[in-house]
């Protein structure tokens, strides 16, 4: 009798485990990549200075400065590319005619202060490529018009006219 009870309890536990796996809510590809993208971005932000420097040197030179230098950056970039492929993010290149591309970062701060872009989506925006007068912006597709306007406003002559 006890043997039957134990067998029934084990069978119910196994059936419950299988049911939990089968009926759990699955996240979409988009949700998966958004979650992984933000997690990688957070890990990059939490890296010690020496590790970030090694990662940047590895990216610039192609030489491995530490065993896992750039690992978080590669993960971040992989999920960013997938979000672009899925249509959530968009990448645009902006050329500044009145000065250096570093003014684009002023626009980034202006957006954060003005709260014209919801913070939840603002975490997805990334500006890179401030070489010369070019800024490469990767941001959610629905926010791109706001970013474009902010960057256009940042591209004014030194005297403000």
C-alpha positions as MATLAB code, in Angstrom:
seq = 'XXXXXXXXXXXXXXXXXXXXXXXXXXXXXXXXXXXXXXXXXXXXXXXXXXXXXXXXXXXXXXXXXXXXXXXXXXXXXXXXXXXXXXXXXXXXXXXXXXXXXXXXXXXXXXXXXXXXXXXXXXXXXXXXXXXXXXXXXXXXXXXXXXXXXXXXXXXXXXXXX';
ca = [
       0.000    0.000    0.000;
       2.765    2.454    0.926;
       4.581    1.570   -2.261;
       1.547    2.581   -4.334;
       1.228    5.891   -2.522;
       4.911    6.679   -3.132;
       4.611    5.701   -6.806;
       1.504    7.878   -7.226;
       3.203   10.834   -5.497;
       6.331   10.502   -7.667;
       4.174   10.232  -10.812;
       2.230   13.365   -9.787;
       5.467   15.261   -9.122;
       6.847   14.307  -12.536;
       3.544   15.205  -14.248;
       3.503   18.544  -12.400;
       7.058   19.319  -13.508;
       6.251   18.508  -17.115;
       3.063   20.594  -16.965;
       4.991   23.533  -15.496;
       7.460   23.393  -18.396;
       4.820   22.962  -21.082;
       2.373   25.579  -19.834;
       4.780   28.280  -18.676;
       4.562   31.548  -20.609;
       7.277   31.717  -23.266;
       8.842   35.045  -24.078;
       9.014   36.219  -27.663;
      12.282   36.658  -29.534;
      11.910   40.408  -29.133;
      11.435   40.195  -25.355;
      14.351   37.781  -25.040;
      16.763   40.027  -26.939;
      15.563   43.167  -25.109;
      16.193   41.468  -21.763;
      19.641   40.209  -22.782;
      20.587   43.582  -24.354;
      19.787   45.502  -21.156;
      21.550   42.898  -18.998;
      24.710   43.122  -21.137;
      24.563   46.924  -21.041;
      24.320   46.793  -17.253;
      27.284   44.388  -17.018;
      29.359   46.736  -19.191;
      28.476   49.659  -16.922;
      29.514   47.673  -13.841;
      32.905   46.608  -15.206;
      35.937   47.997  -13.370;
      37.878   50.710  -15.198;
      40.807   48.422  -16.082;
      38.441   45.849  -17.627;
      36.594   48.501  -19.670;
      39.943   49.870  -20.861;
      41.140   46.387  -21.840;
      37.861   45.807  -23.655;
      38.188   49.065  -25.594;
      41.818   48.321  -26.463;
      40.854   44.854  -27.655;
      38.075   46.281  -29.805;
      40.371   48.936  -31.289;
      43.397   46.740  -31.949;
      41.982   43.249  -32.251;
      44.501   41.997  -29.696;
      43.244   40.146  -26.591;
      44.338   42.233  -23.597;
      42.562   39.949  -21.148;
      40.895   36.534  -21.504;
      37.360   37.916  -21.485;
      37.999   41.490  -22.609;
      35.106   42.498  -24.782;
      32.940   39.509  -23.893;
      30.136   41.705  -22.529;
      30.551   44.138  -25.441;
      30.215   41.276  -27.955;
      27.092   40.008  -26.182;
      25.666   43.527  -26.168;
      26.396   44.022  -29.872;
      24.950   40.611  -30.802;
      21.635   41.380  -29.087;
      21.649   44.926  -30.497;
      21.979   43.512  -34.026;
      19.120   41.103  -33.376;
      16.911   43.955  -32.111;
      17.711   45.870  -35.293;
      16.896   42.789  -37.381;
      13.584   42.368  -35.531;
      12.691   46.018  -36.217;
      12.701   47.249  -32.622;
      15.909   49.282  -32.920;
      17.056   51.441  -35.802;
      20.564   52.691  -36.550;
      21.125   56.048  -38.239;
      24.168   58.109  -39.026;
      24.008   61.862  -38.408;
      26.561   64.278  -39.844;
      27.127   67.514  -37.964;
      27.798   70.453  -40.266;
      28.538   73.008  -37.538;
      31.076   71.322  -35.322;
      32.190   68.078  -33.817;
      29.932   65.085  -33.378;
      30.423   65.329  -29.637;
      27.534   67.787  -29.668;
      25.333   64.753  -30.201;
      26.023   63.793  -26.632;
      24.602   67.162  -25.580;
      21.408   66.152  -27.359;
      21.441   62.848  -25.501;
      21.603   64.679  -22.161;
      18.949   67.153  -23.310;
      16.606   64.249  -24.060;
      17.180   62.763  -20.616;
      16.476   66.110  -18.936;
      13.440   67.006  -21.036;
      12.006   63.479  -20.656;
      10.764   63.637  -24.237;
      11.588   59.935  -24.471;
      10.253   57.504  -21.857;
      13.050   56.267  -19.612;
      12.161   52.621  -20.275;
      12.900   53.087  -23.978;
      15.679   55.632  -23.419;
      17.827   52.859  -21.956;
      17.967   51.357  -25.447;
      19.508   54.447  -27.093;
      23.249   54.308  -27.790;
      25.430   56.901  -29.516;
      28.783   55.938  -30.968;
      31.177   57.016  -33.646;
      32.021   60.545  -32.607;
      34.985   60.508  -34.971;
      35.102   63.845  -36.750;
      31.572   65.131  -37.203;
      29.592   61.877  -37.424;
      27.352   60.393  -34.738;
      25.874   56.921  -35.124;
      22.662   56.575  -33.157;
      20.971   53.287  -32.374;
      17.581   53.764  -30.700;
      14.040   52.360  -30.700;
      12.415   52.956  -34.087;
       9.453   54.839  -32.587;
      11.783   57.311  -30.829;
      14.004   58.034  -33.831;
      12.106   61.181  -34.947;
      12.576   62.702  -31.474;
      16.296   61.830  -31.464;
      16.713   63.222  -34.984;
      15.126   66.507  -33.918;
      17.286   66.726  -30.781;
      20.429   66.056  -32.800;
      19.344   68.618  -35.419;
      18.915   71.191  -32.637;
      22.384   70.339  -31.353;
      23.866   71.025  -34.786;
      23.945   74.798  -34.601;
      26.852   77.126  -35.360;
      29.139   78.142  -32.484;
      27.608   81.643  -32.361;
      24.094   80.143  -32.145;
      22.769   81.704  -35.387;
];
